[in-house]
């Protein structure tokens, strides 16, 4: 993910102090912007045109998800051939199916696909006990950590393969479990995470703001980004060695495609936040801009936001304020 890459590059240049400074420089500007935008979009009575902006940009997020998944899938499948190619395609399908059917259990899919590929490569069963052990640790931790901090920690610790992988985790907690946000509001949050500079994981700041105001946004951001920073600072020097490890490569060759499948699968739960026909038209046009015209993500989202504002001013329906 972009956060880990930025921290790792900064560490290579200036050591651990550089990793801290580089990580903060990468995160803080976008964090300030996204908290300010969250305060505007989550206000008790935003004007109709502003709700239209969020509805338009949110609809375009569906196209962005497909574009990101497509690009990653092509890059992931390209090095493989024969049975490895078929297995990688199967892992993508599993990641997508689990995300659609079971939401936050996508983490189990990533672990399972990684372990299966490891077992196939090694021809051994010794790693099979790791999957249930990891799942038990995750379930046990949820009872001891406050809801918001636990959600943010999962986002930060499990953002493997790109920020969209953790969208189902955030969505289930923020919308279904704790009710901090509505489906359209969460879709707006993902759009804000795309438009503002910095990683998609910054969407967790909007979730934190919805749950507990500015303090919640800051807490969620700190808890979400701390794992990445600590992991890179502690283990960044071993990164090249890890890349050469055949067991690590085998695990990543299974978990990576499953993560890409999770990105594709995120389309379905996110689509629950699209309520009106005109939003689907915006999503379709955004897909054409991204796939056919090769327009960038941010310009596409800004155009979609403008279309949403026009739709609201023209009297088309927009999501109600919370």
N, C-alpha and C positions, 0 to 999 in steps of 0.2 A: 504494500500500500504506500501511497505517497508520503505519509507521515514518517513511516519507518525509513524510507529511502532518504528523505531530507535529513533526518537525524543521523543516519549512517554516514552520509556524505560529509556532514559537518564534523563528525567524529574523526573521519579519516584526515580531515584538514587540520583540526585543532584539538584533538583528543576529547576527553570527557567534558571539559568545560565548553569546548566548541559544540559538542552534541547538545548540551543544555541550551546554549545561546541560539544555536541554529534551529532547534526544535521550537523554542519559544517564538523566534522570529517568523517561523513558518505558520504557527498556530494563532498567535495573538491578534494580528490585524483582522483576519477573517472572523475570529471569535467576537471581537468588538462589533463588527458589522452585523453579524448574524443575530446577536443579542438585541441590537437596536431594531433590526427588522422584525424580530420576533415580538418585541413590544408593540410594534405598529400593527402587525397582522393578527396578533392575538388579543388586541384591544376589545373591550366589551361591546362596542358598537362601531366597527369600522364602516366607512361609507361603501355604497354598493360598487363603485368603480374600483375600489381597492380590493374588495372581495373578488371582483372580476379578474383583476390582475393575478391574484393567487390561483383562481380557478383555471385561468389560461395557462399559466406556467406549470401548474400541477398536472394538467392534462398532457403537456409536452414531455413531462418526466417519463411517461410510459414509453414514448419513442426513444428517449435517452437510454432507458434500461435495455431495450432491445439492441440499440447501437453498441453500447458498451459490451454487452454479452456477445454480440456477433464478432466484434474485433478481437476480444479475448479468446473466443472459441477457435477462430481461424489460426491465431498465433499458437494456441495450445496444441491443436491437432496436427499442425504442419510437420513437426519433427517425427511423428509416429507413422508406422506402416504395419500392415498385417494385423495380427491379433492385438497388438498394443493399441493400434488405432481404434479397433472395435471396442476394446475395454475403455479407452478414454471417452469415446462417444457414449458408452453405457453409463459411465460415471456422471457425465453431463446430464443425461436423462434422469438418473437417480436424484441428483441434486435438485433438479427442477421439480420433479414429482414430490419429493419430501417437502420442499418449500411450499408448494401449492396445497398439499394435503395436511401437513402437520406444522407449518409455520416455523416456530423457533427450534424445532427438533432438527433443523438443517445442520446444526453443529454435530449431531450424532452421525448424520450422513457423511460429512467431511471426514470425521474420524474413521468411520467404517470403510469408506472407499480407500483412504490412505492405507489402512491396515490390510485390507484385502490385496491391494497391489504389492505391498511389502511381502505378504505371505506368498503370493504367486512368484515373486522374484527370488525369494529365498528358499521356497519349497519347505517351509518350516511352520510349526504351529506355536512357537514360543511367544509370539507377539499377540496372540489372540486374547490374552487376559487384559490387555491395556484398555480396550474399548469400554467394557462395563465399569472398570475402575474409574476412568475419567468421567463417565456419566454420573457415577455415584458422588464423586467430589463436587460436581457442578450442582447436583440437586441438594446436597447437604449444605452447601454454602448459602443457598437462597434464604434459608430460615434465619440466618444470623445477621444478614446485612440489610439495612433499610432499603426499601423498594427502589428508590431513585438511584442510590449508589450502586445497588446490585445490577440494575439495568445498564447503567453507564459502564460498569466494570465488564459486563459481558460484551458490550459493544467494543470496548477498547481491546480486550484480550482476544476476541474472536474475529476481528476484522481482517481475516485472511483472504488474500486474493483481490482486495478492492473493497471500497466502502459499501457498495450495494449489497454485499453478502450479508451485512448485518441489518439490512432494512427489515426483514421479517421479524427479527428479534426485537428491534425497537418498536415495530408496529404492534406486535402482540401485547407487549407490556404497556405501551402508552395508550393504546386504544381499547383493547379487549380486556386486559387484566385490571388495570388501575383507572381507566377512564379519564386520563389527563387531557386527551385530545379527541376530536372527532376524526373520522376517516378523511374528509376534505382538508382539515387542518394539518393532519400528518402529511398528506400529499404536498401541501404548501411548504411544510418543513423540509421535505426532501428537495423541493425546488430551490429553496433558499440555500441549502447546502451545496447545490450545484452552481448557483449564480455567484455566491461570495467566494473570495479567494481562500484557498486552503482545501483540506480533504473533505470528502463526503461525510466522514464521521462527525464533523461539526454539527450535523443535524441533531445530534444528541443534546446540544445546547438549547435548541428550540424545545425539545421535549422537557428538558430541565426547567426552562422558563415557564412552560405550561403547568408544570407540577408545583413549582415553588418560587416563581418570580426570578429576579436577577440572581439571588443566592443559589437557587436550584440550578440555574444555567451554569454558574461558575463551578458548583460542586460536580455536576454531571461532566463538565468538560475536563476538570482536573482528574477525576476518577477514570474517564475514558482514555485520556492520553498518557496517564502515568505508566500503564503496562508497556506501551510501545517504547517510551523513553528508557525505562529501566531495562527492558530486554536488550535493546540495542546498545546501551551504555555498557551493560554487563557482558554481553556476548558478541558485540560487533566485531571484535578482533578475531573471532573464530568463524566468521561468516564464510570466508573462502574455503576453510577446512571443511565446514559443514556441507558446502555445495559439492565437494568432491566425495562425500560419504555416500556409498551406494545405497545404504539403508534409508538415509534421509531423502535421496533422490527418488527412490521407489515410493516412499510415503507421499511425497509431494506430487509425484506423477499420478497418484490416485486422488488425493485431496484437491489438487488444483482444478482438474476438470469438474469435480463435484461442486466446487465453489462457483465455477462459471455457470453450471446448471442452476445454482441457487439464484444467481443474478437474473437469468431468464425467468425462473419461477417467481421472482419478486413482482413480475408484471401483474399477476393475478390478484394478490392482496392489495396492491396499490390501485388497481382498477376499481376497487370497491369505493374509492374516494371520488370517482368521476360520476356525477349524477345527471348530467344534461347532455342532450344530443350535440349541441354546439361544441362541447368540450371534446367529444369524439372526433368531430371534424378538425378541431385544432390539433389533436393528437395525430391524425392521419397526415395533415399537412406537415407537421413537425417531422414525421417519419420520412416523408419525401425529401424534406430539406436536409436531413441527416444522412440518408442513404443515397439518394440520387444526386442532390446538389453538393453533397459533402460539406455542408455548412457546419461550423463549429457548434459545440453544445451551448455555450453561453449566448451567442447571437440568436440561436434558435429559441432558447427559453425567453429571451427578452422580447422577441417578436411575438411569441405566444402570449406573454404577459400583456403586451400592447393589444393583441387581439381580444384578450379577455376584458380589458378595460373598455374597448369599443363595444363589445357585446353587452356589458352591463349598462353603459350609457344608452345603448339602443333599446334597452328594456327587456333583454333576454334574462331568463332566471339565473341567479347566482346562488352559491351556498349561503345559508343563513349564518349569522354570527352566533358564537356559542352563548 
